[in-house]
Amino acid sequence: MDRRRSLSWAGKYFLVTSALALVGIVLVVLGIYVAYTQGAGNLYGLGIPAPTSGSALGLIPILLGLVVWRGGKAWAMYMTLTGAMEEELADTFNTEHVKSDIVSVLDDRLADMQQDLQSVNREIRNLKESEEFDFPGNE
């Protein structure tokens, strides 16, 4: 694969993973914000935020953000890697190119066979004309 194509696929991977990482970070920050604002209870009057049932709502965006980040990264790797491989294999194993190569080899072989056949026919004609070869029934 040439440099331009590989840089293109690497750029696509970088952009997709960066966008998904940003979405994941936003969801995690949103989850932390929800957990902090909903769980603003006071633990034993010490000023420490106590976990309440409202703070559990913050876990949902946090977990969703982690799933988006890690799952998106895996998806981006799969999509860019398979796309790059398909593109490279399409160039390497181009069926039309393979067909044309086979046809050109066959054409060369057939041309050689035709030349051999013509030379054999010429030699047989020369032998008949010079009567060096005695055919049965030619007496």
Contacts in CASP RR format, 6 or more apart in sequence:
PFRMAT RR
TARGET T0000
AUTHOR 0000-0000-0000
METHOD contacts of the structure
MODEL  1
MDRRRSLSWAGKYFLVTSALALVGIVLVVLGIYVAYTQGAGNLYGLGIPA
PTSGSALGLIPILLGLVVWRGGKAWAMYMTLTGAMEEELADTFNTEHVKS
DIVSVLDDRLADMQQDLQSVNREIRNLKESEEFDFPGNE
1 84 0 8 1.000
1 87 0 8 1.000
1 88 0 8 1.000
5 84 0 8 1.000
5 87 0 8 1.000
5 88 0 8 1.000
6 84 0 8 1.000
9 80 0 8 1.000
9 83 0 8 1.000
9 84 0 8 1.000
12 80 0 8 1.000
13 76 0 8 1.000
13 77 0 8 1.000
13 80 0 8 1.000
16 72 0 8 1.000
16 76 0 8 1.000
16 79 0 8 1.000
16 80 0 8 1.000
17 72 0 8 1.000
17 73 0 8 1.000
17 76 0 8 1.000
20 68 0 8 1.000
20 69 0 8 1.000
20 71 0 8 1.000
20 72 0 8 1.000
20 73 0 8 1.000
20 76 0 8 1.000
21 69 0 8 1.000
21 73 0 8 1.000
23 65 0 8 1.000
23 68 0 8 1.000
23 69 0 8 1.000
24 64 0 8 1.000
24 65 0 8 1.000
24 66 0 8 1.000
24 68 0 8 1.000
24 69 0 8 1.000
25 65 0 8 1.000
25 69 0 8 1.000
27 61 0 8 1.000
27 62 0 8 1.000
27 64 0 8 1.000
27 65 0 8 1.000
27 68 0 8 1.000
28 61 0 8 1.000
28 62 0 8 1.000
28 65 0 8 1.000
28 66 0 8 1.000
30 58 0 8 1.000
30 61 0 8 1.000
31 58 0 8 1.000
31 59 0 8 1.000
31 60 0 8 1.000
31 61 0 8 1.000
31 62 0 8 1.000
32 58 0 8 1.000
32 62 0 8 1.000
34 55 0 8 1.000
34 57 0 8 1.000
34 58 0 8 1.000
34 61 0 8 1.000
35 54 0 8 1.000
35 55 0 8 1.000
35 56 0 8 1.000
35 57 0 8 1.000
35 58 0 8 1.000
35 59 0 8 1.000
35 62 0 8 1.000
36 49 0 8 1.000
36 55 0 8 1.000
38 52 0 8 1.000
38 54 0 8 1.000
38 55 0 8 1.000
38 57 0 8 1.000
38 58 0 8 1.000
39 49 0 8 1.000
39 50 0 8 1.000
39 51 0 8 1.000
39 52 0 8 1.000
39 54 0 8 1.000
39 55 0 8 1.000
40 49 0 8 1.000
41 49 0 8 1.000
41 50 0 8 1.000
41 52 0 8 1.000
42 48 0 8 1.000
42 49 0 8 1.000
42 50 0 8 1.000
43 49 0 8 1.000
43 50 0 8 1.000
49 55 0 8 1.000
127 133 0 8 1.000
128 135 0 8 1.000
END
